[in-house]
Amino acid sequence: MATGLAVPWGIAFLPDGSALVSERDRARIVRVSASRVVPVREVPGVEPGVKPGGAGGGEGGLLGLALHPSGSWLYAYLTTAEDNRVVRMTWDGARLGEPEVVLAGIAANVHHNGGALAFGPDGMLYAATGDAQDGELAADPTSLNGKVLRLTEAGGAPGDNPGATPVWSRGHRNVEGLAFDEQGRLWASEFGDKAYDELNRILRGADYGWPRVEGRGGPGRAPLAQWDTDDCSPAGVAIAGDRAWLGALRGECLWSVDLVTGESRRHLEGHGRIRMVAAAPDGSLWVGTSNRDGRGDVRDGDDRILRVTL
């Protein structure tokens, strides 16, 4: 679908089947359709995904995207020099307006910035944050870090959230993928540390165990699926065909997980690091490589978006 991108990260499909895609390190949003890439705008104030001194490999920048159900606002999760935050921009079908801050004050770091966004069937905005390399923030119910947040469209805490705060679940190390299934259940990919990566169903008020535990068998809720960290490093996640589909960075493949049994399979090897995965309106998957993120081997045409039929 597209070539020559710089770390495609977030995606929001439009009514005509095209999609708005964020480029993490260029802080740019492009519109992708039928092998055509059209720049839409650069988002101001974004700190790109680089390490101090200019070396590649940092994880901040322009991250997740979500289109408001009305189609009139595009939400973005991004890293600034001060923090991670959620902003929204008006969308008229061709142009994006100036960013308006929805939620600020999420601690940022070179690694573990989270970044996933998704609107739920309840009309609320769900945002996943990382622990900013401080596991105690994930355990702290008063911190915004290491959490899945549930927000109103204006960034407030819905009254039926636990404690009427933005925090929906806690105990997360780094979540870069959120997706709802046809039953309205929320699923999240989770980067492990030295033991297990996870696919979790996210429940109201639940504690997912980090930093006390990784994977099954601890006080956190058991993941539906888990992998050795060398085999996965899950980023984007999509739900299609009764399976979850996860982009694997270190695993350099697309993993699928049966949402009933938890059985998993490898797919789409040979393209390098895979980060972005999204279910398109036509039933296909759009899959983005991440070989230009400072950690991969750059191939001709990288980074690319592939359209995969199931």
Backbone hydrogen bonds, N-H to C=O, Kabsch-Sander energy under -0.5 kcal/mol:
donor,donor_aa,acceptor,acceptor_aa,energy
2,A,305,I,-1.4
4,G,301,G,-2.6
5,L,303,D,-2.5
7,V,5,L,-0.7
9,W,22,S,-2.6
10,G,63,L,-0.6
12,A,20,L,-2.4
14,L,18,S,-3.0
17,G,14,L,-2.3
19,A,32,V,-1.8
20,L,12,A,-2.8
21,V,30,V,-2.9
22,S,10,G,-2.0
23,E,28,R,-2.7
24,R,7,V,-2.5
24,R,22,S,-0.6
25,D,6,A,-0.8
26,R,6,A,-0.5
27,A,23,E,-1.3
28,R,23,E,-1.0
29,I,41,R,-2.8
30,V,21,V,-2.5
31,R,38,V,-2.9
32,V,19,A,-2.9
32,V,30,V,-0.5
33,S,36,R,-2.3
36,R,33,S,-2.0
38,V,31,R,-2.5
38,V,36,R,-0.5
40,V,29,I,-2.9
41,R,29,I,-1.5
43,V,27,A,-2.8
46,V,43,V,-0.8
47,E,79,T,-3.6
50,V,48,P,-2.3
51,K,55,A,-3.6
54,G,51,K,-1.9
57,G,49,G,-0.7
59,E,110,V,-3.2
62,L,24,R,-1.7
63,L,61,G,-0.7
63,L,77,Y,-2.7
64,G,115,G,-1.2
66,A,75,Y,-1.9
68,H,73,W,-2.8
71,G,68,H,-2.4
74,L,89,M,-3.0
75,Y,66,A,-3.2
75,Y,73,W,-0.5
76,A,87,V,-2.7
77,Y,64,G,-2.3
78,L,85,R,-2.7
79,T,61,G,-1.7
80,T,83,D,-3.5
84,N,106,I,-3.7
85,R,78,L,-2.6
86,V,103,L,-2.9
87,V,76,A,-2.8
88,R,100,E,-2.1
89,M,74,L,-2.6
91,W,72,S,-2.2
92,D,95,R,-1.7
97,G,90,T,-2.3
100,E,88,R,-2.3
102,V,86,V,-3.1
103,L,86,V,-1.9
106,I,84,N,-1.9
107,A,105,G,-0.6
115,G,128,A,-3.2
116,A,175,V,-0.9
118,A,126,Y,-2.0
120,G,124,M,-2.8
123,G,120,G,-2.1
125,L,151,L,-2.7
126,Y,118,A,-3.2
126,Y,124,M,-0.5
127,A,149,L,-2.0
128,A,116,A,-2.4
129,T,147,K,-2.9
131,D,173,R,-2.3
132,A,112,H,-2.1
134,D,131,D,-1.6
137,L,134,D,-1.7
138,A,134,D,-0.7
139,A,135,G,-1.2
140,D,136,E,-1.3
143,S,140,D,-1.5
146,G,130,G,-1.4
147,K,144,L,-0.5
148,V,169,S,-1.9
149,L,127,A,-3.7
149,L,147,K,-0.5
150,R,166,P,-2.8
151,L,125,L,-3.2
152,T,156,G,-2.3
155,G,152,T,-1.8
161,N,158,P,-1.8
164,A,161,N,-2.2
165,T,162,P,-1.3
168,W,148,V,-2.7
169,S,148,V,-1.7
170,R,206,A,-2.3
171,G,138,A,-2.1
172,H,146,G,-2.2
176,E,174,N,-0.5
177,G,189,S,-0.5
179,A,187,W,-1.9
181,D,185,R,-2.2
184,G,181,D,-2.1
186,L,202,I,-0.5
187,W,179,A,-2.8
188,A,200,N,-2.6
189,S,177,G,-1.5
190,E,198,E,-2.2
191,F,174,N,-2.3
197,D,227,W,-2.7
198,E,190,E,-2.3
199,L,225,A,-2.1
200,N,188,A,-2.6
202,I,186,L,-2.9
202,I,200,N,-0.5
203,L,201,R,-0.5
205,G,168,W,-3.2
206,A,203,L,-1.9
208,Y,170,R,-2.8
208,Y,206,A,-0.5
210,W,171,G,-2.2
212,R,209,G,-1.9
213,V,209,G,-1.2
218,G,215,G,-0.5
221,R,207,D,-1.0
224,L,199,L,-2.0
225,A,199,L,-1.2
227,W,197,D,-1.6
229,T,195,A,-1.1
231,D,228,D,-1.9
232,C,228,D,-0.7
235,A,247,G,-2.6
236,G,275,R,-2.5
238,A,245,W,-2.0
240,A,243,R,-2.5
243,R,240,A,-1.1
244,A,257,V,-2.4
245,W,238,A,-3.2
246,L,255,W,-2.9
247,G,236,G,-2.3
248,A,253,C,-2.5
249,L,233,S,-2.3
249,L,247,G,-0.6
250,R,232,C,-0.6
251,G,232,C,-2.2
252,E,249,L,-0.5
253,C,248,A,-0.9
254,L,267,H,-2.9
255,W,246,L,-2.6
255,W,253,C,-0.5
256,S,265,R,-2.3
257,V,244,A,-2.5
258,D,263,E,-2.8
259,L,242,D,-1.8
262,G,258,D,-2.2
265,R,256,S,-2.0
267,H,254,L,-1.7
270,G,252,E,-0.5
274,I,248,A,-1.8
275,R,288,G,-2.5
276,M,288,G,-0.9
278,A,286,W,-1.8
280,A,278,A,-0.7
280,A,284,S,-2.7
283,G,280,A,-2.0
285,L,308,V,-2.8
286,W,278,A,-2.7
287,V,285,L,-0.5
287,V,306,L,-2.8
288,G,276,M,-2.8
289,T,304,R,-2.5
290,S,273,R,-2.5
293,D,290,S,-0.7
298,V,296,G,-0.7
302,D,299,R,-2.1
305,I,2,A,-2.1
306,L,287,V,-3.3
308,V,285,L,-3.2
308,V,306,L,-0.6
